[in-house]
Amino acid sequence: MAAQYFIQILFAVTGLVSLLASILNWEWFFTAQNAQFIVKKLGRNRARLFYGIVGIILMIMSVFFFFQVKEAGIQ
């Protein structure tokens, strides 16, 4: 039970950080080694759009999984 909620919270927090980094154009986020591949391939503005969309998708997945677990009665 706790593992399911942990994963849901992890998806939500990761999505929120990604979305905020996109909106606020966080320098540390886009200069991090992990993000450099996307920034080099797409450019900074498109990378911001990409990470914004990824953030929204992760948050939607978190909500979706919450309701699926609740509906199924998995505990």
Secondary structure, 3 states (H helix, E strand, C coil): CHHHHHHHHHHHHHHHHHHHHHHHCCHHHHCCHHHHHHHHHHCHHHHHHHHHHHHHHHHHHHHHHHHHHHHHCCC
